[in-house]
Amino acid sequence: MGGSSLLKKASLVGAFFVSAFCLASAQAFCPEPSQLPSFSVQRIVDGDTLRLQDGRSVRLIGLNSPELGRNGRSAEAFAEAARRRLSELVAANDGRVGLRLGREPKDHYGRTLAHAYDGEGRNLEAQLLAEGLGYLVAIAPNVALVECLQAAERVARQARLGLWRRSPVQTPRQLSRGGFALIEGRVGRVERNRGGVWLALGDAVVLRVPPQALDGFDIGWLHSLAGRHVAARGWVIDRSRRAAVKPGQARWMLPVTHESMLELLP
């Protein structure tokens, strides 16, 4: 057997073991707390949303999958893979899911907010995160499973799976549009006012911890981040489109909704 064939075979074997490891790891994350009511799924909308036979749309808590193409915009990388994988997980459970509602049961779009489980008690968000098909997100008060979902995402990051195959992190200067993003940079200054706590990443981006989220943060720690290198994730807002940028203010604002969405880097 030639060297290239051996290399190809080794690569395939390695991929198999990585996949098997991720699946085994995901099964250990966020196990079902008790037997949950089971619901029939009508269709999979995307990698983090499904529609039930009773007409409800369910947005999975703690997971943000890449956006599918719509309104003239092309699909983001791994968007179709995430939807396909969620479809497979649901189909393997006879088209049903167990749902654990969040403390806040609906979002501002009227969608049901819930964690989803298969018949073996495995959390579907954790499985997608462990395979690199979505990003961890945390929005209070629906943060009960943050730690185990973080651990699931860490599996994909360490194995460079899916979205982590190439670093998705941007610098402030690389931002070109609003929407979900992972950003890293050095905090220039930290300020607190009635609008919350603000951390400036140069002149282009400001991170905002809104007042309603401050109870989930150590305020002293936030102020200690001045001059430090951090990574943040969330939905970036282009303030120039809302005519909300005053002279000297950053164009991009990223609201940080939970401490797990802000990380101190070495």
Residue, then its C-alpha position, 0 to 999 in steps of 0.5 A: m500500500g502506497g504512502s498516500s493511501l496509508l496517510k488517507k486511511a490514517s486520516l479517516v481512522g483519526a476522524f472516526f475516533v474524533s467523531a466517536f469521542c465527541l459523541a461519547s462526550a456529548q452524551a455526558f453533557c447536560p443529561e435529562p434531569s427527569q422524564l420530560p413530556s415528549f412532543s412530535v416535531q413537524r419540521i426543522v427550521d434551522g440548526d437551533t429552531l424547530r416547529l412542533q406538530d401543535g404549531r409552536s416554534v421552539r428556539l433551543i436555549g444555549l445554542n446559536s447555529p449559523e444563519l441559513g441563506r435568506n433575503g439575498r444573503s448566502a448561508e453561513a458556513f455549516a448552516e446547512a450541516a447544523r440543520r441536517r444534523l438536528s434533523e438526524l438527531v430528531a429523526a433517530n428519536d422517531g421524530r419526537v423531542g422532550l422539552r425542558l422549558g426555560r425560566e423565561p418560556k418565550d422570546h420576543y418573537g413568541r417562540t417557545l424557549a426550551h432545552a431539547y432531549d432525545g429518548e435516551g435523555r441526551n441533550l440535543e444542544a450539547q450534541l450540536l455544540a460538541e460537533g462544532l455546529g453552533y456556538l454557546v450563547a447565554i441570556a439570563p434567566n435561561v442559564a441553568l445549563v451554561e456550564c455543561l454546554q460550555a464543556a460541550e463546546r470545548v470538545a469541538r474547539q479542542a478538536r477543531l471541529g466544524l465551526w472551529r476548524r478555522s478560528p471564527v474570532q474577529t478583531p474589531r477592525q475586521l467587523s463589516r456587518g452586524g449579527f452574531a460574532l466572536i470578537e477579541g481585542r484589548v480593553g482600552r477603558v471601562e466605564r459605568n453609567r445608567g446604561g450599564v458597564w461599557l468596555a471599549l475595544g479600541d475606537a471601533v467596538v464597545l462591549r455593553v453589559p446592560p443594567q439588567a444583566l449586571d447581577g450576573f457579573d462581578i463588577g470589580w472583575l469587569h473594571s479590572l479588565a482595563g488594559r487586558h485582552v478579552a474575547a466576547r461573543g454576541w449579536v453585534i449592533d451597527r449603531s450607524r444604521r440607527a443614527a445612534v452614533k455620536p462623535g467619538q463613539a464606536r460604530w459597533m456595539l456588542p451587548v454581553t448578556h452573561e459572564s460566559m459570553l466574556e472571557l479573559l485571554p492570556 
